[in-house]
Amino acid sequence: MLPELTPEALQTRLQEGPAVQLVDVRQPEEYDFCRIEGSLLIPLGDLPGRVAELATDKQVVLICHHGVRSMQALAYLQHRHGLTNLLNLRGGIHAWSLRVDPSVPVY
């Protein structure tokens, strides 16, 4: 099973300080509609050419709408690039909106 964390666990980590990098792999129009503040947009299709933008000195939390694309991104980055500092946000930004921050619009 690929490593993941719940929206609540992510909230705790963010409250403790910027010890993670948030990477949103959705499309620009989705990101423009709603996002977790401080996240970096790297659409899934652009990821192969932008791997160098990912942090290597802290955990990287991958985010999408429901957690499927970000899980694909995590698997790709682990298997093709050997990255071990990755976590998938379980349930994606949808779960974040419902369980942590209702000010983030749901779509």
DRENKOLVO-494499 format. One record per residue (C-alpha): residue number from 1; y, z, x. Coordinates in steps of 0.2 Angstrom, whole numbers. Layout:
BEGIN
<NUM <Y Z X>>
...
***
This chain:
BEGIN
<1 <0 0 0>>
<2 <17 -4 6>>
<3 <30 10 9>>
<4 <42 14 -5>>
<5 <53 27 -12>>
<6 <60 32 -29>>
<7 <78 30 -34>>
<8 <79 49 -34>>
<9 <73 50 -16>>
<10 <85 37 -11>>
<11 <99 47 -20>>
<12 <95 62 -10>>
<13 <95 52 7>>
<14 <111 45 3>>
<15 <119 62 -1>>
<16 <113 68 15>>
<17 <122 55 25>>
<18 <121 37 30>>
<19 <104 38 38>>
<20 <98 22 29>>
<21 <103 4 28>>
<22 <103 -3 11>>
<23 <98 -22 10>>
<24 <99 -31 -7>>
<25 <88 -46 -8>>
<26 <94 -53 -25>>
<27 <104 -68 -28>>
<28 <123 -67 -26>>
<29 <127 -68 -44>>
<30 <115 -53 -47>>
<31 <124 -43 -33>>
<32 <141 -48 -40>>
<33 <136 -41 -57>>
<34 <129 -24 -50>>
<35 <124 -16 -34>>
<36 <122 0 -25>>
<37 <138 4 -16>>
<38 <136 0 3>>
<39 <122 -12 1>>
<40 <121 -28 12>>
<41 <117 -44 2>>
<42 <104 -54 11>>
<43 <95 -65 -3>>
<44 <77 -66 -1>>
<45 <77 -85 3>>
<46 <90 -81 17>>
<47 <80 -67 25>>
<48 <71 -77 38>>
<49 <87 -83 46>>
<50 <96 -66 45>>
<51 <82 -54 51>>
<52 <94 -49 66>>
<53 <106 -41 53>>
<54 <93 -27 49>>
<55 <94 -10 57>>
<56 <81 -6 70>>
<57 <88 12 73>>
<58 <86 19 55>>
<59 <76 15 39>>
<60 <80 0 29>>
<61 <78 1 11>>
<62 <75 -16 2>>
<63 <82 -18 -16>>
<64 <80 -31 -29>>
<65 <80 -31 -48>>
<66 <63 -22 -52>>
<67 <56 -20 -35>>
<68 <45 -36 -34>>
<69 <56 -47 -23>>
<70 <60 -32 -12>>
<71 <42 -29 -10>>
<72 <39 -47 -5>>
<73 <53 -45 8>>
<74 <45 -29 15>>
<75 <28 -38 17>>
<76 <36 -53 25>>
<77 <46 -42 37>>
<78 <31 -31 42>>
<79 <19 -45 44>>
<80 <30 -59 52>>
<81 <42 -48 62>>
<82 <32 -32 65>>
<83 <46 -20 57>>
<84 <40 -3 53>>
<85 <56 5 47>>
<86 <56 -2 30>>
<87 <55 5 12>>
<88 <55 -3 -5>>
<89 <65 4 -19>>
<90 <52 7 -32>>
<91 <58 0 -49>>
<92 <73 -9 -41>>
<93 <91 -7 -46>>
<94 <86 -7 -64>>
<95 <77 10 -61>>
<96 <92 16 -51>>
<97 <104 12 -65>>
<98 <92 21 -78>>
<99 <87 36 -68>>
<100 <101 39 -55>>
<101 <118 30 -58>>
<102 <121 25 -76>>
<103 <138 17 -71>>
<104 <128 3 -63>>
<105 <126 -10 -76>>
<106 <108 -15 -82>>
<107 <104 -33 -85>>
***
